[in-house]
């Protein structure tokens, strides 16, 4: 059995004396170890396991989009509204998918805060870990990243810190220029690193008329991954009814291929033809949502064909978290 490599803490170097080092979690580590950053210096040493919270984002506005940004979307931001308002000296708080050097959070020179969603966390409660990082970022020295730390077991959760009535409106980006305030005038080193990160990002688009439905492009085919808020068993029954009836697709050449679980929610996945872009998904997705609503309202037992369809969907289901 291979020995585990030692884990090290992420860098906490100040940023005041130079440009933000732009290194994504999948880029080579700057220490020249030859390993990806997230598996080297971007890996937190605090990995205490606590009881897993199955739905860490439950109760937050936009729970489905929280899950999507955590698991599906390479580059996105959301402006967050705090329950008690912004502290003095903090003009804004922005949720991001990832940050340079896999930092958990960053306090910019202007006092604004960026909170990363896709980092490893130290406990089984992602909401509590993110809330602890956010609290420390709000009081961090401007111009510095926030290091990974073990969150106190009795600390607040995101549900305690964020305004439950505020909208949650993700903005999906084509690249990571939002990392750097003045990307056009960045140094050659920063520009090159940005280019590498952008090349590794899978093109992704949030559909305009369907909640938490994300189109993405891959070299061989495109996909639609749709985070849904319905109870898993009820949703799988409804999908099985549609699949057995031949109405689970999104048009010619498309196919519902299965689903996966992520943070307590179910995410159906469709294969799409490579020529089918995000805009072409809008109408079929809206029509599918109407069919799904009707199927969810059916209480009758599944027929034999529907049970077989459900079995096929269940056999192709995986759990990400």
C-alpha positions as CSV (number, residue, x, y, z in Angstrom):
1,X,0.0,0.0,0.0
2,X,1.4,3.4,-1.0
3,X,2.3,5.7,1.9
4,X,0.2,8.9,2.4
5,X,2.1,12.0,1.5
6,X,2.4,14.6,4.2
7,X,-0.2,17.3,4.2
8,X,0.7,20.9,4.5
9,X,-1.2,24.1,5.1
10,X,-2.0,26.5,2.3
11,X,0.1,29.7,2.1
12,X,-1.0,32.6,4.2
13,X,1.5,35.1,2.7
14,X,0.4,38.8,2.6
15,X,-0.5,40.2,-0.8
16,X,0.3,43.9,-0.2
17,X,3.8,43.8,-1.7
18,X,3.0,42.2,-5.0
19,X,0.3,40.9,-7.4
20,X,-2.1,38.2,-6.4
21,X,-0.5,34.8,-7.3
22,X,-2.9,33.2,-9.7
23,X,-2.8,29.4,-9.1
24,X,-5.9,27.3,-9.4
25,X,-6.3,24.1,-7.4
26,X,-5.6,21.9,-10.5
27,X,-2.5,23.8,-11.6
28,X,1.0,22.6,-10.7
29,X,2.0,23.6,-7.1
30,X,4.4,26.6,-7.0
31,X,6.7,24.6,-4.8
32,X,7.8,22.6,-7.9
33,X,6.8,19.3,-6.4
34,X,5.2,18.3,-9.7
35,X,1.8,17.7,-8.0
36,X,-1.4,19.7,-8.4
37,X,-1.7,22.5,-6.0
38,X,-4.9,21.1,-4.3
39,X,-2.9,17.9,-3.6
40,X,0.1,19.7,-2.3
41,X,0.3,23.0,-0.5
42,X,-3.4,23.7,-1.1
43,X,-4.4,20.8,1.1
44,X,-5.4,21.6,4.6
45,X,-3.9,19.8,7.5
46,X,-7.1,20.1,9.5
47,X,-9.2,17.1,8.5
48,X,-11.1,16.3,11.7
49,X,-14.2,14.3,10.7
50,X,-17.4,15.1,12.4
51,X,-20.9,13.9,11.7
52,X,-21.8,14.6,8.1
53,X,-24.5,17.1,7.5
54,X,-26.3,15.7,4.4
55,X,-27.9,19.0,3.3
56,X,-25.5,21.7,4.4
57,X,-27.2,24.4,2.3
58,X,-30.8,23.6,3.4
59,X,-32.7,26.7,4.4
60,X,-30.5,29.0,2.3
61,X,-31.9,31.0,-0.6
62,X,-30.9,29.2,-3.8
63,X,-30.0,25.8,-2.2
64,X,-29.9,24.1,-5.6
65,X,-27.5,26.8,-7.0
66,X,-25.2,26.5,-3.9
67,X,-24.9,22.7,-4.7
68,X,-24.3,23.5,-8.4
69,X,-21.6,26.0,-7.7
70,X,-19.9,23.6,-5.2
71,X,-19.9,20.6,-7.5
72,X,-20.5,21.6,-11.2
73,X,-19.5,25.1,-12.1
74,X,-15.8,26.0,-12.7
75,X,-16.1,29.8,-12.5
76,X,-19.0,31.8,-10.9
77,X,-19.6,34.5,-8.4
78,X,-22.6,35.5,-6.2
79,X,-23.0,38.7,-4.2
80,X,-24.0,37.7,-0.6
81,X,-26.1,39.7,1.8
82,X,-25.3,39.4,5.5
83,X,-28.1,39.1,8.0
84,X,-26.7,41.9,10.2
85,X,-25.4,44.1,7.3
86,X,-21.8,44.7,6.2
87,X,-19.2,45.6,8.9
88,X,-17.4,48.9,8.6
89,X,-14.6,48.7,6.0
90,X,-16.2,45.8,4.1
91,X,-17.8,47.1,0.9
92,X,-19.0,43.7,-0.3
93,X,-19.0,39.9,0.3
94,X,-18.8,37.7,-2.8
95,X,-19.1,34.0,-3.0
96,X,-16.8,32.4,-5.6
97,X,-16.3,28.9,-6.8
98,X,-12.5,28.9,-6.3
99,X,-9.8,31.3,-5.5
100,X,-6.1,31.5,-6.5
101,X,-3.8,29.1,-4.5
102,X,-7.0,27.3,-3.4
103,X,-7.4,29.9,-0.6
104,X,-10.6,29.5,1.5
105,X,-11.2,33.3,1.4
106,X,-9.5,36.5,0.5
107,X,-9.8,40.0,1.9
108,X,-8.9,42.4,-0.9
109,X,-6.9,45.6,-0.5
110,X,-10.2,47.6,-0.7
111,X,-11.6,45.5,2.2
112,X,-14.0,43.5,0.1
113,X,-14.3,39.7,0.8
114,X,-14.2,36.8,-1.6
115,X,-15.3,33.4,-0.1
116,X,-14.4,30.2,-2.0
117,X,-16.9,27.4,-2.1
118,X,-15.0,24.4,-3.6
119,X,-12.3,24.0,-1.1
120,X,-11.8,21.0,1.2
121,X,-13.3,21.6,4.7
122,X,-12.3,20.4,8.1
123,X,-15.5,18.9,9.3
124,X,-18.7,17.2,8.2
125,X,-20.7,20.4,8.2
126,X,-19.8,22.4,5.1
127,X,-22.1,25.3,6.2
128,X,-20.3,25.7,9.5
129,X,-16.9,25.6,8.0
130,X,-17.8,28.2,5.4
131,X,-19.3,30.4,8.0
132,X,-16.2,30.3,10.2
133,X,-14.0,31.2,7.2
134,X,-16.4,34.1,6.3
135,X,-16.3,35.4,9.9
136,X,-12.5,35.4,9.9
137,X,-12.3,37.0,6.4
138,X,-14.5,39.9,7.6
139,X,-11.8,40.9,10.2
140,X,-8.7,39.8,8.2
141,X,-6.1,42.4,7.3
142,X,-6.9,43.9,3.9
143,X,-4.8,42.4,1.2
144,X,-4.4,39.0,2.7
145,X,-5.8,35.5,2.2
146,X,-7.5,33.5,5.0
147,X,-6.0,30.2,6.0
148,X,-7.8,27.0,6.6
149,X,-8.7,26.4,10.2
150,X,-10.8,24.0,12.2
151,X,-14.2,25.5,12.8
152,X,-15.5,25.4,16.4
153,X,-18.2,22.8,16.9
154,X,-20.6,25.4,18.3
155,X,-19.8,28.1,15.8
156,X,-22.5,29.7,13.5
157,X,-23.5,28.3,10.2
158,X,-24.1,30.2,6.9
159,X,-27.8,30.1,7.8
160,X,-27.0,32.2,10.8
161,X,-24.9,34.8,9.0
162,X,-26.7,35.3,5.6
163,X,-30.0,37.2,5.1
164,X,-32.6,34.5,4.3
165,X,-34.7,36.9,2.4
166,X,-32.0,38.0,0.0
167,X,-31.8,36.8,-3.6
168,X,-29.1,34.3,-4.6
169,X,-28.2,35.1,-8.2
170,X,-25.2,33.3,-9.6
171,X,-23.1,34.9,-12.4
172,X,-21.3,32.2,-14.4
173,X,-18.0,33.4,-15.9
174,X,-16.2,32.1,-18.9
175,X,-12.9,32.5,-17.0
176,X,-11.3,33.5,-13.7
177,X,-10.6,37.2,-14.5
178,X,-12.7,38.1,-11.5
179,X,-9.7,36.9,-9.3
180,X,-7.7,40.0,-10.4
181,X,-9.3,43.5,-10.0
182,X,-7.3,44.8,-13.0
183,X,-6.8,41.8,-15.2
184,X,-6.1,43.9,-18.4
185,X,-3.0,45.4,-16.7
186,X,-1.8,42.2,-14.9
187,X,1.8,41.1,-15.0
188,X,2.9,38.6,-17.6
189,X,3.1,35.9,-14.9
190,X,-0.4,36.5,-13.7
191,X,-1.7,36.7,-17.2
192,X,-0.1,33.3,-18.1
193,X,-1.5,31.7,-15.0
194,X,-5.0,33.0,-15.8
195,X,-4.7,31.6,-19.3
196,X,-3.9,28.2,-17.9
197,X,-6.8,28.2,-15.5
198,X,-9.2,29.4,-18.1
199,X,-8.1,26.7,-20.6
200,X,-8.8,24.0,-17.9
201,X,-12.4,25.3,-17.2
202,X,-15.3,23.5,-18.9
203,X,-17.5,26.0,-20.6
204,X,-20.7,26.3,-18.5
205,X,-23.9,28.3,-18.8
206,X,-26.8,28.7,-16.4
207,X,-30.1,28.4,-18.3
208,X,-32.1,31.6,-18.0
209,X,-35.6,30.1,-17.6
210,X,-34.9,27.0,-15.5
211,X,-33.8,27.0,-11.9
212,X,-30.3,25.5,-11.3
213,X,-30.0,24.0,-14.7
214,X,-26.5,24.2,-16.1
215,X,-25.4,23.4,-19.6
216,X,-21.8,22.5,-20.2
217,X,-19.6,21.7,-23.2
218,X,-17.1,18.8,-23.4
219,X,-15.0,17.7,-26.4
220,X,-17.3,14.8,-27.4
221,X,-20.8,15.9,-26.3
222,X,-22.6,18.5,-24.3
223,X,-24.6,17.9,-21.1
224,X,-27.3,19.4,-19.1
225,X,-27.0,18.9,-15.3
226,X,-30.0,20.1,-13.3
227,X,-30.0,20.3,-9.5
228,X,-33.5,19.7,-8.3
229,X,-35.1,20.4,-4.9
230,X,-37.6,17.5,-4.8
231,X,-37.4,14.5,-2.4
232,X,-35.2,11.9,-4.0
233,X,-37.6,9.0,-4.0
234,X,-40.5,11.1,-5.4
235,X,-38.2,12.6,-8.1
236,X,-36.9,9.2,-9.2
237,X,-40.5,7.9,-9.5
238,X,-41.4,10.9,-11.6
239,X,-38.4,10.6,-13.8
240,X,-39.2,6.9,-14.2
241,X,-42.7,7.6,-15.3
242,X,-41.4,10.1,-18.0
243,X,-38.7,7.7,-19.1
244,X,-41.1,4.8,-19.5
245,X,-43.4,7.1,-21.5
246,X,-40.5,8.2,-23.8
247,X,-40.8,11.8,-22.6
248,X,-37.7,12.2,-20.4
249,X,-35.5,13.6,-23.2
250,X,-34.9,17.2,-24.2
251,X,-35.4,16.7,-27.9
252,X,-33.9,14.8,-30.8
253,X,-30.5,13.3,-30.0
254,X,-30.8,14.0,-26.3
255,X,-31.0,11.4,-23.6
256,X,-31.5,11.3,-19.8
257,X,-28.5,9.2,-18.8
258,X,-28.9,9.1,-15.0
259,X,-28.4,11.2,-12.0
260,X,-26.1,11.8,-9.0
261,X,-26.6,12.9,-5.4
262,X,-24.8,16.0,-4.1
263,X,-25.3,17.5,-0.7
264,X,-28.6,15.9,-0.2
265,X,-30.1,16.8,-3.6
266,X,-30.6,14.8,-6.8
267,X,-29.0,16.0,-10.1
268,X,-30.4,14.5,-13.3
269,X,-28.0,14.5,-16.2
270,X,-28.8,14.6,-20.0
271,X,-26.4,13.9,-22.8
272,X,-26.8,16.4,-25.6
273,X,-25.5,16.6,-29.2
274,X,-22.3,18.6,-29.6
275,X,-24.2,21.1,-31.7
276,X,-26.8,21.8,-29.1
277,X,-25.9,24.9,-27.2
278,X,-27.3,26.4,-24.1
279,X,-29.8,28.6,-25.9
280,X,-31.2,25.6,-27.7
281,X,-31.9,24.0,-24.3
282,X,-34.1,26.7,-23.0
283,X,-37.5,25.7,-24.6
284,X,-37.0,21.9,-24.2
285,X,-36.0,22.4,-20.6
286,X,-39.1,24.5,-19.8
287,X,-41.3,21.9,-21.5
288,X,-39.6,19.2,-19.5
289,X,-40.2,21.0,-16.3
290,X,-43.9,21.1,-17.0
291,X,-44.0,17.4,-17.7
292,X,-42.0,16.7,-14.5
293,X,-44.4,18.8,-12.4
294,X,-47.3,16.7,-13.8
295,X,-45.4,13.4,-13.1
296,X,-44.6,14.5,-9.5
297,X,-48.3,14.9,-8.8
298,X,-49.1,11.3,-9.7
299,X,-49.6,9.1,-6.6
300,X,-50.4,5.8,-8.4
301,X,-48.0,2.9,-8.0
302,X,-45.4,2.5,-10.7
303,X,-46.2,0.2,-13.6
304,X,-43.9,-2.7,-14.6
305,X,-42.3,-0.6,-17.3
306,X,-41.9,2.4,-14.9
307,X,-40.3,0.1,-12.3
308,X,-37.8,-1.1,-14.8
309,X,-37.1,2.4,-15.9
310,X,-36.6,3.4,-12.3
311,X,-34.2,0.5,-11.7
312,X,-32.1,1.6,-14.7
313,X,-32.0,5.2,-13.4
314,X,-31.1,4.0,-9.9
315,X,-28.3,1.7,-11.1
316,X,-26.7,4.7,-12.9
317,X,-26.8,6.9,-9.8
318,X,-23.7,7.9,-7.9
319,X,-23.1,10.1,-4.8
320,X,-20.7,12.9,-4.9
321,X,-21.1,14.1,-1.3
